[in-house]
């Protein structure tokens, strides 16, 4: 059993910052790509940022220069530092990890709400 637990969401004013965390636990041989997705009301889930096993990163155009994805390999943890937040960033943010626990498989966290409002 593999679990992803996110934390760090909340209410923040425009221009503010938040740091999301994702901890992967369970029977894990290896973690490949870790990613953050978000889903705003009435919209499809979209990729925000991803980081591969060797540290290659990829960002949605809408967050480039404002968000930074990182991970701690030994701790099976990933982070999303979000700066200069605006109302369009309001969404539920989900952590995703491609995990080898006897076979490669996608796992998702439960989501954490980020609300940007004055």
C-alpha positions in Angstrom: 0.0 0.0 0.0 1.3 3.4 -1.0 0.0 6.7 0.3 0.6 10.3 -0.6 -0.3 12.9 1.9 -0.3 16.6 1.0 -0.2 19.5 3.3 0.4 23.3 3.2 -2.7 24.5 1.5 -4.8 27.4 2.8 -6.0 30.9 2.3 -3.5 33.5 1.1 -3.7 37.1 -0.2 -2.8 38.0 -3.8 0.9 38.3 -4.0 1.5 35.9 -1.2 3.3 32.6 -0.9 2.6 29.0 0.1 4.6 25.9 0.2 2.9 22.6 -0.4 4.4 19.3 0.8 3.8 15.7 -0.3 5.1 12.7 1.6 5.0 9.3 0.0 4.9 6.3 2.4 4.4 2.6 2.2 6.2 -0.2 0.4 8.3 1.8 -2.0 11.2 0.5 -4.1 11.7 3.7 -6.1 9.9 6.8 -7.1 10.2 8.1 -10.6 8.5 11.4 -11.5 6.7 13.4 -8.8 4.2 16.0 -10.0 1.7 18.6 -8.8 -1.6 19.0 -10.5 -4.4 21.3 -9.8 -8.1 21.5 -10.5 -10.2 24.7 -10.3 -14.0 24.6 -10.0 -15.5 23.8 -13.4 -12.2 23.1 -15.0 -10.2 20.0 -15.9 -7.2 18.9 -13.8 -4.0 20.3 -15.2 -0.3 19.7 -14.7 1.4 22.4 -12.7 4.9 21.1 -12.3 6.9 17.9 -12.5 10.3 16.7 -11.4 11.9 13.5 -12.6 14.1 11.0 -10.8 17.2 12.9 -12.0 15.9 16.3 -11.1 14.7 17.5 -14.5 11.8 19.9 -14.0 8.9 21.0 -16.1 6.3 23.8 -15.5 3.1 24.9 -16.9 3.5 28.3 -18.7 1.1 29.9 -16.2 3.4 29.3 -13.2 6.9 29.6 -14.7 9.0 32.0 -12.7 6.6 31.9 -9.8 6.5 28.2 -8.7 9.4 25.9 -7.9 9.1 22.1 -7.5 11.7 20.2 -5.5 12.1 16.8 -3.8 14.1 15.1 -1.1 14.9 11.6 -2.4 15.8 9.9 0.8 12.7 11.2 2.5 10.4 10.4 -0.4 9.0 13.9 -0.2 8.2 16.5 -2.7 7.5 20.2 -2.5 5.9 23.0 -4.4 7.0 26.5 -3.5 4.4 29.0 -4.8 5.2 32.7 -4.9 3.3 35.7 -6.3 0.0 33.9 -6.1 -3.0 35.3 -7.8 -6.7 34.4 -7.9 -6.2 32.2 -11.0 -4.1 29.9 -8.8 -7.1 29.0 -6.6 -7.7 25.3 -6.9 -7.3 22.0 -5.2 -3.7 20.9 -5.6 -2.9 17.2 -6.0 0.4 15.4 -5.6 1.1 12.5 -8.0 4.0 10.1 -7.9 5.0 7.2 -10.2 6.0 4.5 -7.7 7.7 1.1 -8.0 6.2 -1.2 -5.4 6.6 -4.4 -7.3 5.5 -2.7 -10.5 5.3 0.9 -11.7 2.0 2.6 -10.9 0.5 6.1 -10.6 -0.5 7.2 -7.1 -2.5 10.4 -6.1 -2.8 12.3 -2.9 -6.2 13.4 -1.5 -5.6 17.1 -2.5 -5.1 20.3 -0.6 -7.1 23.5 -1.2 -5.3 26.7 -2.1 -7.4 29.8 -2.1 -6.0 33.2 -3.2 -8.3 36.0 -2.1 -8.2 39.4 -0.4 
